[in-house]
């Protein structure tokens, strides 16, 4: 997702991939999110889960799963 949102060709590829997954009742996880603009675009395209340095550097899983994924929900990574 690094060229998003500026590169229209990559945007079209990501959009069609998300649409295909949704048509097959599959969940989509986007990795490598580094900016708010990338996150906003992927959310608007229907991506279900986002992860990357924009939300935080790698940390122990317990930090993310405490209190029903509270930290992840606050960052809109889990719905």
N, C-alpha and C positions, 0 to 999 in steps of 0.2 A: 504493500500500500504506500510505499515511500513516495511515488510520484503524484499521489492524490493531494489535493483536488485539482491541481493545475493541468495535468495531462489528461485530455479528453479521451484518448485511446485507452489508457489504463482505466479510467472511470467507466467507460463502456464495458470493458472486460469484467470488472468487478460487479457492475450492475447486472450483467447477464448471468454471471455465476451465482449471485444471490437469488435472482429470479428462478434459475434452474433448480437450485437447492430447495427453495420454497415450494416449487411445483411438485417436488418429490417428498414433501413433508419432512425435510431435513433441516436441522439447525445449522447456522453459519457462525463460525468463530473467525474473527479477523485478528491477526497477530501483527505486531510491529507498529502499533499506533504511537506516533511521536508528537502529534499536534492536536489541538482542539478542533481545528478545521477538518482533519481526517476523521476524528471521532464523530463529529456532527454529520458529515457526509455519509459515513457508513450507517449510522443510526437512521438517517433519512431514507437510505436505500433498503432498509429492512434487515440489517445485520443484527443477530441476536446477542452475541457476546463479543466484547472487545478486550484486547490486552496489549500491553506495550509499555514502554518507558514513560509515556504521557501519564499513565495512571500510577506508576511506581516501579522502582527497580525490584528485581527478584528478592523475595523474602520468604520466610517459613510459611508453609501452608496454614498453620494454625492462626496466623494473623488475619488471613482472609476468610476462614471458615467460622471464626468465633461469632457468636450471636447471629446465626443464620445469614452468613455472608454480608454482614452490615457494611464492612468496608467496600466490598465489591459493589453492592447496591448503591452506595453513596457516589461511586465513580461511574455509575450506569454500565457496569460490566455484566451484571446479572439482573434479569428482570423477574 
